Amino acid sequence: MKIEELYQLYLEYPNVQTDTRKLQAGDIYFALKGDNFDGNKFAEAALKQGASYAIIDDSTYKFSDNCILVKDVLNTLQSLAAYHRAQLKIPFIAITGSNGKTTTKELIYTVLSSTYKTYATEGNLNNHIGVPLTILKIKSDAQIAIIEMGANHQKEIESYCLIAKPTHAIITNCGKAHLEGFGGIEGVRKGKGELFDFMRMTKGIIFRNTDLDYLLAMSHGIAHQITYGTYEGQYRGKAIMQNDFLHVAILNHQAETLISTNLVGEYNFANVMSAVAVGREFSIGIDDIKKAIESYKPSNSRSQLIQMGSNVIILDAYNANPSSMQLAIHNFASRDYPNKVVMLGAMKELGAESIAEHENIIKQLNENNWNHVVLVGGDFEMVKHEYLYFQDADEARVWFQQQSFQNTAILIKGSRAYTMEKIIQ
Protein backbone atom coordinates (compact mmCIF):
# COMPACT_ATOMS: atom_id res chain seq x y z
CA MET A 1 0.00 0.00 0.00
CA LYS A 2 1.30 3.43 -0.94
CA ILE A 3 1.68 6.00 1.84
CA GLU A 4 -0.91 8.23 0.13
CA GLU A 5 -3.47 5.43 0.33
CA LEU A 6 -2.64 4.74 3.96
CA TYR A 7 -3.01 8.44 4.68
CA GLN A 8 -6.57 8.37 3.37
CA LEU A 9 -7.34 5.60 5.86
CA TYR A 10 -5.68 7.67 8.58
CA LEU A 11 -7.91 10.65 7.72
CA GLU A 12 -10.92 8.40 8.18
CA TYR A 13 -9.51 6.84 11.37
CA PRO A 14 -7.14 9.48 12.76
CA ASN A 15 -6.12 7.79 16.01
CA VAL A 16 -2.98 5.64 15.96
CA GLN A 17 -2.00 3.12 18.63
CA THR A 18 0.99 0.83 19.16
CA ASP A 19 -0.17 -0.76 22.43
CA THR A 20 -3.27 -2.97 22.44
CA ARG A 21 -3.73 -2.23 26.16
CA LYS A 22 -4.54 1.38 25.24
CA LEU A 23 -6.46 0.63 22.08
CA GLN A 24 -9.85 2.28 21.46
CA ALA A 25 -12.43 1.29 18.88
CA GLY A 26 -11.55 2.74 15.49
CA ASP A 27 -7.82 3.14 16.17
CA ILE A 28 -5.27 2.06 13.59
CA TYR A 29 -2.92 -0.43 15.25
CA PHE A 30 0.75 -0.39 14.25
CA ALA A 31 2.41 -3.71 15.14
CA LEU A 32 5.85 -2.53 16.17
CA LYS A 33 8.65 -4.94 17.02
CA GLY A 34 11.30 -4.60 19.70
CA ASP A 35 14.07 -6.65 21.24
CA ASN A 36 11.65 -8.46 23.53
CA PHE A 37 8.28 -8.23 21.79
CA ASP A 38 6.58 -8.60 18.41
CA GLY A 39 3.49 -6.49 17.90
CA ASN A 40 2.46 -8.66 14.91
CA LYS A 41 1.36 -11.31 17.40
CA PHE A 42 -1.30 -8.95 18.75
CA ALA A 43 -2.79 -7.90 15.39
CA GLU A 44 -5.73 -10.30 15.63
CA ALA A 45 -6.45 -9.22 19.19
CA ALA A 46 -6.30 -5.56 18.15
CA LEU A 47 -8.92 -6.06 15.44
CA LYS A 48 -11.16 -8.00 17.79
CA GLN A 49 -10.89 -5.07 20.24
CA GLY A 50 -12.22 -2.76 17.54
CA ALA A 51 -9.17 -1.52 15.69
CA SER A 52 -10.07 -0.31 12.21
CA TYR A 53 -6.86 -1.67 10.71
CA ALA A 54 -3.72 -3.45 11.84
CA ILE A 55 -0.45 -2.54 10.12
CA ILE A 56 1.85 -5.58 10.16
CA ASP A 57 5.15 -6.63 8.60
CA ASP A 58 4.91 -10.41 9.07
CA SER A 59 2.61 -12.20 6.62
CA THR A 60 2.13 -15.03 9.13
CA TYR A 61 -0.33 -12.83 10.99
CA LYS A 62 -2.37 -11.58 8.01
CA PHE A 63 -5.76 -13.16 8.63
CA SER A 64 -8.12 -10.53 7.20
CA ASP A 65 -8.27 -7.68 4.70
CA ASN A 66 -8.00 -5.26 7.63
CA CYS A 67 -4.44 -6.49 8.21
CA ILE A 68 -2.29 -4.33 5.97
CA LEU A 69 1.08 -5.91 5.21
CA VAL A 70 4.02 -3.53 4.83
CA LYS A 71 7.76 -4.04 4.55
CA ASP A 72 8.57 -2.40 7.90
CA VAL A 73 5.98 -1.16 10.39
CA LEU A 74 8.26 1.41 12.07
CA ASN A 75 9.33 2.93 8.75
CA THR A 76 5.68 3.06 7.69
CA LEU A 77 4.70 4.82 10.93
CA GLN A 78 7.46 7.38 10.42
CA SER A 79 6.58 7.86 6.73
CA LEU A 80 2.92 8.38 7.58
CA ALA A 81 3.89 10.99 10.18
CA ALA A 82 6.15 12.76 7.68
CA TYR A 83 3.35 12.81 5.10
CA HIS A 84 0.91 14.20 7.67
CA ARG A 85 3.47 16.84 8.68
CA ALA A 86 3.72 17.97 5.07
CA GLN A 87 -0.01 18.79 5.08
CA LEU A 88 0.30 21.04 8.16
CA LYS A 89 1.24 24.63 7.25
CA ILE A 90 1.90 25.76 10.80
CA PRO A 91 4.99 26.58 12.90
CA PHE A 92 6.74 23.52 14.33
CA ILE A 93 9.02 24.21 17.30
CA ALA A 94 11.61 21.48 17.94
CA ILE A 95 13.34 21.24 21.33
CA THR A 96 16.37 19.15 22.21
CA GLY A 97 19.16 19.30 24.79
CA SER A 98 20.85 17.33 27.55
CA ASN A 99 18.82 18.84 30.40
CA GLY A 100 15.56 20.71 30.75
CA LYS A 101 13.96 19.94 27.40
CA THR A 102 10.74 18.49 28.87
CA THR A 103 10.29 21.36 31.35
CA THR A 104 11.06 23.84 28.56
CA LYS A 105 8.53 22.13 26.31
CA GLU A 106 5.85 22.22 28.99
CA LEU A 107 6.49 25.89 29.82
CA ILE A 108 6.35 26.87 26.15
CA TYR A 109 3.21 24.81 25.67
CA THR A 110 1.58 26.54 28.64
CA VAL A 111 2.44 29.96 27.21
CA LEU A 112 1.45 29.26 23.59
CA SER A 113 -1.77 27.43 24.45
CA SER A 114 -2.98 30.56 26.25
CA THR A 115 -3.48 32.08 22.81
CA TYR A 116 -3.15 29.39 20.15
CA LYS A 117 -4.45 25.87 19.58
CA THR A 118 -1.21 24.12 20.42
CA TYR A 119 -0.17 20.48 20.23
CA ALA A 120 2.92 19.16 22.00
CA THR A 121 4.79 15.99 22.84
CA GLU A 122 3.04 14.19 25.68
CA GLY A 123 5.31 13.28 28.59
CA ASN A 124 8.69 12.38 27.15
CA LEU A 125 7.58 10.58 23.97
CA ASN A 126 10.62 12.03 22.25
CA ASN A 127 12.24 9.07 20.48
CA HIS A 128 11.95 7.31 17.09
CA ILE A 129 8.45 6.11 18.03
CA GLY A 130 7.30 9.06 20.13
CA VAL A 131 8.11 11.74 17.54
CA PRO A 132 5.91 10.24 14.78
CA LEU A 133 3.14 9.39 17.26
CA THR A 134 3.17 13.01 18.46
CA ILE A 135 2.87 14.32 14.91
CA LEU A 136 0.02 11.94 14.10
CA LYS A 137 -1.95 13.31 17.07
CA ILE A 138 -1.95 16.80 15.59
CA LYS A 139 -5.40 17.66 14.24
CA SER A 140 -6.46 20.08 11.53
CA ASP A 141 -7.32 22.76 14.10
CA ALA A 142 -3.66 23.09 15.13
CA GLN A 143 -2.04 26.52 15.01
CA ILE A 144 1.35 25.61 16.50
CA ALA A 145 3.10 22.33 17.34
CA ILE A 146 5.94 21.61 19.78
CA ILE A 147 8.08 18.52 19.25
CA GLU A 148 10.52 17.32 21.90
CA MET A 149 13.50 15.37 20.53
CA GLY A 150 15.64 13.12 22.70
CA ALA A 151 18.78 11.41 21.47
CA ASN A 152 21.62 9.23 22.68
CA HIS A 153 23.69 8.86 19.48
CA GLN A 154 24.72 10.69 16.32
CA LYS A 155 22.26 11.19 13.43
CA GLU A 156 19.23 10.62 15.67
CA ILE A 157 18.14 14.26 15.81
CA GLU A 158 18.78 14.54 12.08
CA SER A 159 16.35 11.67 11.43
CA TYR A 160 13.66 13.33 13.56
CA CYS A 161 14.08 16.60 11.69
CA LEU A 162 13.38 14.83 8.40
CA ILE A 163 10.04 13.71 9.84
CA ALA A 164 9.02 16.80 11.83
CA LYS A 165 10.50 19.48 9.51
CA PRO A 166 10.77 22.10 12.31
CA THR A 167 10.46 25.79 11.45
CA HIS A 168 11.78 26.91 14.86
CA ALA A 169 14.31 25.28 17.17
CA ILE A 170 15.76 25.37 20.68
CA ILE A 171 18.79 23.55 22.06
CA THR A 172 18.47 23.94 25.83
CA ASN A 173 22.09 22.95 26.53
CA CYS A 174 24.73 20.32 25.77
CA GLY A 175 25.85 18.59 28.95
CA LYS A 176 27.39 15.31 29.97
CA ALA A 177 24.51 13.04 29.06
CA HIS A 178 24.53 9.80 27.03
CA LEU A 179 28.31 10.02 26.76
CA GLU A 180 28.48 6.33 25.90
CA GLY A 181 26.43 6.80 22.74
CA PHE A 182 27.67 10.24 21.72
CA GLY A 183 31.35 9.61 22.49
CA GLY A 184 32.16 12.53 24.82
CA ILE A 185 31.01 16.12 25.23
CA GLU A 186 32.03 17.13 21.70
CA GLY A 187 29.94 14.25 20.42
CA VAL A 188 27.00 15.54 22.44
CA ARG A 189 27.34 18.97 20.83
CA LYS A 190 27.60 17.46 17.39
CA GLY A 191 24.57 15.26 17.96
CA LYS A 192 22.37 17.95 19.47
CA GLY A 193 23.71 20.38 16.88
CA GLU A 194 22.02 18.39 14.14
CA LEU A 195 18.92 20.42 15.00
CA PHE A 196 20.74 23.68 14.26
CA ASP A 197 22.24 22.09 11.14
CA PHE A 198 18.72 21.47 9.85
CA MET A 199 17.66 25.02 10.67
CA ARG A 200 20.71 26.37 8.88
CA MET A 201 19.91 24.29 5.80
CA THR A 202 16.22 25.23 5.76
CA LYS A 203 16.72 28.88 6.80
CA GLY A 204 14.68 28.34 9.93
CA ILE A 205 14.47 30.34 13.16
CA ILE A 206 16.27 29.44 16.38
CA PHE A 207 15.96 30.61 19.97
CA ARG A 208 19.46 30.81 21.52
CA ASN A 209 20.53 31.13 25.15
CA THR A 210 23.36 33.70 25.18
CA ASP A 211 24.56 32.48 28.58
CA LEU A 212 25.96 29.37 26.86
CA ASP A 213 28.94 30.42 24.74
CA TYR A 214 29.14 27.15 22.82
CA LEU A 215 25.66 27.71 21.35
CA LEU A 216 27.05 30.77 19.54
CA ALA A 217 29.55 28.62 17.65
CA MET A 218 26.97 25.89 17.05
CA SER A 219 24.55 28.43 15.55
CA HIS A 220 27.07 30.04 13.20
CA GLY A 221 25.54 30.76 9.81
CA ILE A 222 21.91 30.76 10.99
CA ALA A 223 20.57 34.15 9.94
CA HIS A 224 17.41 34.36 12.05
CA GLN A 225 18.26 34.03 15.74
CA ILE A 226 16.11 35.14 18.68
CA THR A 227 18.28 35.46 21.75
CA TYR A 228 17.68 35.43 25.50
CA GLY A 229 19.86 35.36 28.58
CA THR A 230 21.11 37.12 31.69
CA TYR A 231 23.27 39.87 30.21
CA GLU A 232 22.80 39.77 26.44
CA GLY A 233 19.97 39.08 24.06
CA GLN A 234 16.69 40.41 22.82
CA TYR A 235 15.08 39.09 26.00
CA ARG A 236 16.96 39.51 29.27
CA GLY A 237 16.13 38.38 32.76
CA LYS A 238 17.47 37.87 36.27
CA ALA A 239 17.03 34.79 38.45
CA ILE A 240 15.87 35.38 42.02
CA MET A 241 15.52 32.55 44.53
CA GLN A 242 12.88 33.18 47.19
CA ASN A 243 11.17 30.75 49.57
CA ASP A 244 12.65 27.76 47.68
CA PHE A 245 11.09 28.80 44.38
CA LEU A 246 12.54 30.49 41.31
CA HIS A 247 11.40 33.99 40.44
CA VAL A 248 12.46 35.59 37.17
CA ALA A 249 12.62 39.34 36.64
CA ILE A 250 12.15 40.17 32.96
CA LEU A 251 14.21 43.28 32.23
CA ASN A 252 13.11 44.22 28.73
CA HIS A 253 11.76 47.70 28.07
CA GLN A 254 7.96 47.54 27.74
CA ALA A 255 8.03 43.98 29.11
CA GLU A 256 9.32 44.44 32.64
CA THR A 257 7.66 42.07 35.06
CA LEU A 258 8.39 39.58 37.84
CA ILE A 259 7.38 35.99 37.18
CA SER A 260 6.94 33.83 40.30
CA THR A 261 7.28 30.20 39.27
CA ASN A 262 6.51 26.90 40.98
CA LEU A 263 9.92 25.59 39.94
CA VAL A 264 12.70 24.68 42.34
CA GLY A 265 16.26 25.52 41.33
CA GLU A 266 17.95 28.44 39.63
CA TYR A 267 18.89 26.07 36.80
CA ASN A 268 15.30 26.48 35.55
CA PHE A 269 16.00 30.13 34.70
CA ALA A 270 16.92 29.38 31.09
CA ASN A 271 13.79 27.24 30.67
CA VAL A 272 11.60 30.14 31.79
CA MET A 273 13.46 32.63 29.60
CA SER A 274 13.02 30.46 26.52
CA ALA A 275 9.26 30.37 27.15
CA VAL A 276 9.22 34.16 27.48
CA ALA A 277 11.17 34.57 24.23
CA VAL A 278 8.93 32.17 22.33
CA GLY A 279 5.76 33.76 23.70
CA ARG A 280 6.84 37.29 22.79
CA GLU A 281 7.94 36.25 19.30
CA PHE A 282 4.49 34.80 18.75
CA SER A 283 2.97 38.13 19.85
CA ILE A 284 1.72 37.05 23.27
CA GLY A 285 1.65 39.88 25.80
CA ILE A 286 3.99 39.74 28.76
CA ASP A 287 1.08 39.74 31.24
CA ASP A 288 -0.37 36.65 29.56
CA ILE A 289 3.06 35.00 29.54
CA LYS A 290 3.47 35.74 33.25
CA LYS A 291 0.04 34.33 34.04
CA ALA A 292 0.71 31.17 32.05
CA ILE A 293 4.13 30.44 33.56
CA GLU A 294 2.90 31.13 37.08
CA SER A 295 0.09 28.62 36.53
CA TYR A 296 2.50 25.83 35.59
CA LYS A 297 3.18 23.25 38.28
CA PRO A 298 5.85 20.62 37.66
CA SER A 299 4.91 16.97 37.96
CA ASN A 300 6.33 13.53 37.24
CA SER A 301 9.28 13.94 39.64
CA ARG A 302 10.69 17.03 37.89
CA SER A 303 11.82 19.86 40.17
CA GLN A 304 8.93 19.17 42.54
CA LEU A 305 8.84 20.61 46.04
CA ILE A 306 6.82 18.41 48.38
CA GLN A 307 5.97 19.27 51.98
CA MET A 308 5.93 16.25 54.29
CA GLY A 309 5.14 17.40 57.82
CA SER A 310 7.95 19.73 58.86
CA ASN A 311 10.21 18.34 56.11
CA VAL A 312 10.73 19.61 52.57
CA ILE A 313 11.36 17.12 49.76
CA ILE A 314 12.98 18.32 46.54
CA LEU A 315 12.11 15.53 44.12
CA ASP A 316 14.05 15.76 40.86
CA ALA A 317 14.25 12.08 40.06
CA TYR A 318 13.00 11.87 36.49
CA ASN A 319 16.51 11.67 35.10
CA ALA A 320 20.13 12.45 35.92
CA ASN A 321 23.45 13.01 34.20
CA PRO A 322 26.65 14.65 35.46
CA SER A 323 25.55 18.14 34.42
CA SER A 324 22.08 18.03 35.97
CA MET A 325 23.36 16.23 39.08
CA GLN A 326 26.02 18.87 39.73
CA LEU A 327 23.50 21.68 39.26
CA ALA A 328 21.02 20.05 41.64
CA ILE A 329 23.66 19.55 44.35
CA HIS A 330 24.98 23.10 43.91
CA ASN A 331 21.48 24.55 44.15
CA PHE A 332 20.66 22.46 47.22
CA ALA A 333 23.93 23.38 48.94
CA SER A 334 23.19 27.08 48.43
CA ARG A 335 19.80 26.90 50.14
CA ASP A 336 19.53 27.96 53.79
CA TYR A 337 18.03 24.84 55.37
CA PRO A 338 18.85 23.90 58.99
CA ASN A 339 19.23 20.21 58.12
CA LYS A 340 20.02 18.65 54.75
CA VAL A 341 19.87 15.08 53.49
CA VAL A 342 21.02 14.09 50.00
CA MET A 343 19.77 10.88 48.35
CA LEU A 344 21.22 10.22 44.91
CA GLY A 345 20.67 7.42 42.42
CA ALA A 346 23.51 6.53 40.07
CA MET A 347 23.85 7.90 36.52
CA LYS A 348 23.45 5.74 33.40
CA GLU A 349 24.82 5.65 29.84
CA LEU A 350 28.16 7.27 30.62
CA GLY A 351 30.34 4.56 29.13
CA ALA A 352 34.05 4.75 29.88
CA GLU A 353 33.53 8.06 31.70
CA SER A 354 31.12 6.60 34.25
CA ILE A 355 33.53 5.91 37.12
CA ALA A 356 35.24 9.30 36.77
CA GLU A 357 31.90 11.15 36.65
CA HIS A 358 30.63 9.37 39.76
CA GLU A 359 33.91 10.22 41.48
CA ASN A 360 33.33 13.88 40.56
CA ILE A 361 29.93 13.77 42.26
CA ILE A 362 31.57 12.35 45.40
CA LYS A 363 34.13 15.18 45.36
CA GLN A 364 31.34 17.75 45.09
CA LEU A 365 29.46 16.13 47.97
CA ASN A 366 32.64 16.20 50.06
CA GLU A 367 32.85 19.98 49.66
CA ASN A 368 29.66 20.51 51.67
CA ASN A 369 28.27 19.53 55.05
CA TRP A 370 25.24 17.26 55.08
CA ASN A 371 23.35 15.50 57.84
CA HIS A 372 23.23 12.36 55.71
CA VAL A 373 24.18 11.31 52.20
CA VAL A 374 22.61 8.20 50.69
CA LEU A 375 23.86 6.76 47.39
CA VAL A 376 21.91 4.20 45.41
CA GLY A 377 22.98 1.67 42.80
CA GLY A 378 25.22 1.58 39.77
CA ASP A 379 28.75 2.92 39.81
CA PHE A 380 28.33 4.57 43.19
CA GLU A 381 29.24 1.08 44.41
CA MET A 382 32.48 1.18 42.42
CA VAL A 383 33.89 4.47 43.74
CA LYS A 384 35.44 5.24 47.10
CA HIS A 385 33.27 7.15 49.57
CA GLU A 386 32.19 7.08 53.20
CA TYR A 387 28.48 7.58 52.63
CA LEU A 388 25.56 5.21 53.06
CA TYR A 389 25.07 2.95 50.04
CA PHE A 390 22.08 0.83 49.00
CA GLN A 391 21.60 -1.40 45.98
CA ASP A 392 18.22 0.06 45.01
CA ALA A 393 15.52 2.54 45.95
CA ASP A 394 13.55 -0.09 47.86
CA GLU A 395 16.45 -0.55 50.27
CA ALA A 396 16.88 3.21 50.56
CA ARG A 397 13.16 3.57 51.31
CA VAL A 398 13.45 1.16 54.25
CA TRP A 399 16.26 3.28 55.69
CA PHE A 400 14.29 6.49 55.06
CA GLN A 401 11.21 5.16 56.84
CA GLN A 402 13.32 4.26 59.88
CA GLN A 403 14.45 7.87 60.33
CA SER A 404 12.62 10.52 62.33
CA PHE A 405 13.48 13.61 60.34
CA GLN A 406 12.14 16.96 61.53
CA ASN A 407 12.69 20.36 59.90
CA THR A 408 14.85 18.68 57.28
CA ALA A 409 15.27 19.33 53.56
CA ILE A 410 15.83 16.22 51.45
CA LEU A 411 17.11 16.21 47.87
CA ILE A 412 16.17 13.09 45.90
CA LYS A 413 17.68 12.72 42.42
CA GLY A 414 18.81 9.92 40.12
CA SER A 415 18.55 8.33 36.71
CA ARG A 416 15.13 7.02 35.69
CA ALA A 417 16.32 3.42 35.98
CA TYR A 418 16.62 3.78 39.77
CA THR A 419 13.06 5.11 40.34
CA MET A 420 14.19 7.21 43.29
CA GLU A 421 10.67 8.53 43.81
CA LYS A 422 9.89 5.16 45.46
CA ILE A 423 11.73 6.40 48.54
CA ILE A 424 8.84 8.65 49.55
CA GLN A 425 5.97 6.55 48.24
N, C-alpha and C positions, 0 to 999 in steps of 0.2 A: 504493500500500500504506500502510495506517495504521501509525503508529509502534508501536501495541500488537501488531500482527501481526509487524512486523519484530523486535520484542523477543522474541517467541516463537522466531523463527529464531535470534536471538542466544543465547538460553538453550540451544538445542540445539548451536550452534556458537559458543562464547563467546570466540573469538580473532579480533580485528579487525586488518586489515593495510591499509596504504595504499601499500606499496612491494612490487612483485612480486618484487624481488630478495630480500626477506626472507620471502616467503610460504611457509607450511607447509600441508600437506594439511588440509583442513577449515576453514581460515580464511575469514572473510567479507572480501572485497576491496572497499574503498571507492575509487572512481575519482575522486580529487580532481583539480582543475585548478589550474594556477598560471600565472604570466606566461609561462613558457617550456616548459610541458608540459601534456599532457592525458591524465589517467589513463584516460579512456574507451577510448583506443586500445589499452590493455593488458588490457582486460576478457577478451577471448578467451584470451589467453595465461595469465591468472590462473586461469581455469577449467580449462585444460588442465594447469596445474601442480597442480591438486587443490583449488582454492578451492571452498568449498561454494556460495557465491553471489557475484555481482559486482553492486555497487550503482552504477548509472550514471545520468547525466542527459543523455545524447545518444542518441536513438533509433536513430541510424545504426549503433550498435554492439550493438544488442540482437539476438543471434543464437540465443538459447535461453531457455527458461523460467527458467533460473538467473541470467539477467541481469534484475535488478529495476530498472525505470526510475522515477526520482524527479525532482522538479522541480529540486532542488539537492542535490548529494551532500554538500557541507560542512554545510549546514543540517541534513540528515538525520543525519549523524554526530553533530552537536552535540545534536540532539533525542533521539537514541537514548541518548547519554550522560546527558542530563538525566533521561530516564525511568528509566534504571538507577539513577542517584543517588537518585531518589525512593523506590526499593525498599530502600535501605540505611539502616537506623536506627542509625547509628553516628556518633561524632564525626568531623567533617571539619575539619582545621586548614589554613587558607589562609595562604600566606606570600608577601608581595611586598616590594619595596623597590628602591632604586637599587643598593646594594652588599650582598653577603653573603647573599643569599637562598638560593642553592644550598648554600653551606656550612652555613647555619642549618638548612635542610631536612635535610641529611644527618646533622647532629649530632642533631637531634630524632628522626629516624628511628632512628638507632643507639640512642638512649636508650629510645624507646617499644618498639622491637622486642625489647628485652631481656625484656619482660614481656607484650606484646600482639602479636597477629597484625596487623602493620602494613603497609599499602601506601603507596607514595610515588611521586611523579614521578621517572621515570628520567632521569638526566642533567639536561639543561635543557629538557625537552619542556614548556615553560611558556607556549606561545602558543595561538592559536585552534584549532590542530590538536592540539597536545600535551596540552592540558587535557582535552578529551573522550577522547582515546586513553588517558590515565592513568586516568580514571574507569572506562572500559570494561575495564580490566585488573583491577579490584577484584573479587575473588571473594566468595562467600557466607560464607567463613570469616573475613572481615575484622572486626577489632575497632576499628581506628582507621585513618583515611586522612589523608595529608598531600599537599596540592596546592600546587605552586609556580606563581605567576602572574607572568609578565613582561609589560611593557607599554611602548609608546613613543608613545602618544597617548591623549587623553581618551576616556572611555567604554569602554575596553578591559577594565579590571579589572571594571567593572560587568557587562559581558557574561559574563565568566567566573563571576562570583558567581551569576548566574541559572542557570548550568549546574551548578556545584559545590555551591551552597547551603551555604557553610561555617557551622559552628557555633562555631568558634574562629578567631582571626585574629592575625597578626603583621605589622606593617610594620617592617622592619629599620631603615630610614632613608630620607630623601628628599634625595638629592644631585644634583649636576649631571650627570645622565645623560639622554640622549635629549632634549636641550633643543630640538632642531629640531622634534620632533613635539609635545612638551608645551608649548612656548612659554615657556621660562624656568622658574626655580626654583619660583615660585608655581604654575605649571602642573603641575610634577612633583608637588607636594604635593596639588593638587586631584585629579590622576589616581590617584596611589597611595591617596589618601584615600577613593576610591570603595569600597575594602574596608571601612574603618571606617564609611562611610555605610551599607553593607549590614548590618553588625553592629548599628548603631544601630537600623535599621528592623526587624530581626528579633530584637532583644533578645539578641544573641549575646554571646560572651565574647572579650575581647581580652587579649593579653599586650603590655604597654607598657614600653619602655625609658625610665626616668625621667631618664637622662642627656641625652636629646634633648628640649629644652623644647617644640619645635614639635609633638611628638606629643601633648602635653597638650591643646593647643588643638584639634588634629585629632580627638581622642577625646572632646571635650565632648559630654555627653549620653548616653554609653554607661555604663550602670549597673554592669555587671560587668567590672571591670578587674583583671588580675593584673599586678603591677608588679615590675620588677627594675632594678638599676642599681648604681652605685658608692656613692652616699651615701643614697639614698632607695629605698623599695620593700619589698615583702614578701620579696623575695630580693635580698640584697646580696652583692657580691663585690669583690675587689681583684685587679687585673692585676699579675703579676710576670713580668718577662722574665728568663730564665735559660738560658744555653747555647743561645741563638738561639730557643728555643721559649717559647711562652706557658704560664704557669702561672696558675691562677685559685684564689684563696683564697675559699671560700664562708664568709660571716661570720654566717650565721643561727644562732640558738640551736637546739640539737638537730640542726643540719645542718652543723656546722663541719667543713670538710675542705679539703684541697689537691688540686686536679685538675691533673695534669701532662699537657698536651696535646702533640700532634704538629703543632701549627699554628705558623706563623711570623707574627709581627706582633701587636702589642698591639691592633690594630684588630679582631681576632677575639674580643676579650673579650665584646662584646655578644652575639655568636653563641653563645658557650658559656653565657652567663647565661640566654639565652632557652631553651636546651635544659634547663638546670637547672630553670627555672621551670615549663616544660611537664611535665617528668618528675615533679616534686613534686606538681603539681596533679592528675596522674593517678596519684597514690599510689605512685610508685616511690621506694624508699628511696635515700638519698643515696649509700650505698656502691655500689649498683647503677648509679646515674647516673655516679658517678666511674669505675667500671670500664668502662662503655660509652664514655664520652667519651675516656678514655685509650686505648681500643682503636682509635679512629677515626684513619685515616691519609688525609690529603688526596691526591687524584689529579687527573688531567686538567688539569694546569698551574695549580692553585689553591693558593697559599700553600705550595708544595712546597719543601723544603730538600733539595738534592741534593749529595752529596759527589763531587767529581771530582778525584782525587789530593789535592793539598794545598789545592785551591780549594773554595769553598762557593758553590753556585748557589742563589739564591732565585728560583724560577720562579713567577711570578704573572701568567701571560700569557693567562688565559682570556678576560679582558675588561678594559676600562679606560675610565674617565670622569674628569673633573677631580677629583672627590672621592676616588675610590679611588687615583688616581695620586698625589695630594698626600699621602695617608696612607702609601702605600708608600714614597715618597721620604723622608718624615719619619722613618718607622720605620727605614729603612736608614741614614739619616744618624746616628741615635742609637746605632747598634750600634758596638761597639768592635772594628772590624776594622783590621788594619794597612794593607791596601790595598783600595780600593773602585773598582769599575767599574759604571757605570749604563748599561743598554741599554734604550731606551724606544721602543716603537712608537707611532704617532700615535693620536689619539682620534677616533672617528667620531660621526656624528649630532648634532653640536653646532650646526648651522645658522649663523646670523649671529654667534654667540658663539665660533665655532671658533678664529679667529685670536687673539682676546683670551685664551682659555683656554690655548692653546698658549704664548702669551707668558708667562702666569702660571707655567707649568711651567718655562720657561727662567729666570725670575726666582728661583724656588725652587732650581733647580739651581745658580744663581750664588751662592747664599748658603752653599754648602758646598764643601769641597775634595774632589775626586775624582781618581783616577789617570787615568781616561778616562770620557768620556760619549759614547755613540753614540745617535743619533736616527735613526729609520727611518720613512720614508713620510709621506704626507698633508701636513697643514699645518705640520709641522715644517720643511718646505722653504720655507714662505712667511713664516716669522718670522726675525728677526735673531738669530744666535747664532754662537759660535766653536767649536762642537763638531763632531765627526765626523758626517756625514750620509750615509745610504745610501737608495736607493729602496725596497728591500725586504729581507726577512729573509735571503734567499739571499745578497745582497751582504754583509750584516752577518756572516753565517756565515763567508764567505771571510776577512774581516778577522779574525774571532775565531780561526779556525784558524791564522792566521799569527802569533798572539801566543804568548808563552811564559810565561803567568801562573803564578806560584807564590805560595801563601799569600795568595790574593786572594779577596775576596767579590764576587760579581757579581749584581746585581739585573736581572732580565729581566721587563719588563712591557709590555703594549700591548693594543690592541683586537683582538678575535678575527680581524678581517679581515687582520691583518698576521702571523698565525701565528708569533709570536716564538719559540716553542719550537723552531722549525727551527734556530735558532742553535746549539743544543747537540746536535742529532741527528746 
